[in-house]
Amino acid sequence: MELIPDLAERTTAITDLMMAITAMIGLSKLRRGAVLEPWRTNLWSGVYLLFIAAALIGTAHHGLVLSDAIYDSTWLAIILSLGVMVGLFVVGLVYDLFGITPAKRALPIMIAIAFTFFGYSAGFNQDFSLFLAYEALALVAALAGYLWLAAKGRSGAGVMTLGVLLTIIAATVQGTKAITFTLVVPFDHNATYHLIQIIGVLFLTEGISRGSLTWKSEAGLEDKSGQKNETALK
């Protein structure tokens, strides 16, 4: 495998790898809390696994000389991984807002929505504007939801809000290409996005972990359907 000659792309590949390692550490922390909240932990583990996959594929996408076909395929794989990840993120939000029963109902719906937006976008000359709008809508909904939970005093919600906000800022930096800089090596908009997102992942991991403790301590909490939260009772 030949490294790409563009130094900025190499920097992006390295920060992609750093992002993957950060998420792996976060996943390990979440899995240690699985005994507290199994279904919720498994859901968020799926989010992290997809994020890790996207970051590792991104490392190759940006760091290696690839044929046009492989380059396009890795890009599609990244977008698909992130799209399903965002769908699962929304399901996690539904869980934290309403409990396990609505979250289980939302799971197949959000996965179907993610694949629908991806398929539509990939089928039309890889125009991902509609797909990015889906991601933006999901993140704004998550920001509003966790702000509301933070206002209610839910443990971990404030930290989650900061993580989601940093994710939105990172995505904005990447989408607008507004920030590039040189610090020994050049950091383009993609590498800058990765640096901000790494910090966001740290906040998200802490928020999710605190949330698991909350659901454990609130055993017997009823969700919107009027049924006791099954997972909290485990």
VENDAPE-V908659 format. One line per field, one symbol per residue. ss: DSSP state (~ for helix, > for strand, _ for the rest). psi: psi as a letter, one per 40 degrees, with the letter a starting at -180 (. if undefined). burial: + if it has 16 or more other C-alpha atoms within 10 Angstrom, else -. Layout:
ss=???
psi=???
burial=???
//
This chain:
ss=__>___~~~~~~~~~~~~~~~~~~~~~~~~~~_____~~~~~~~~~~~~~~~~~~~~~~~~~~>___~~~~~~~~~~~~~~~~~~~~~~~~~~~~~~~_~~~~~~~~~~~~~~~~~~~~~~~~_____~~~~~~~~~~~~~~~~~~~~~~~_____~~~~~~~~~~~~~~~~~~~~____>>___>>_~~~~~~~~~~~~~~~~~~~~~~~~~~~~~____>_____>__~~~_
psi=hhiidhddddddddddddddddddddddddddedddgdddddddddddddddddddddddddeihiiddddddddddddddddddddddddddddddeadddddddddddddddddddddddegffhedddddddddddddddddddddddeehhedddddddddddddddddddefdhiihgdihhaddddddddddddddddddddddddddddefhehhadeeiihddde.
burial=---+---+++++++++++++++++-++--++-++-++-+++-++++++++++++++++++++++-+-------+++-+++++++++++++++++++++++++++-++--++--++-++--++-----+--++-+++-++--++-++++++---+++++++++++++++++++++-----------+++++++++++++++++++++++++++++++----+++----+++++--
//
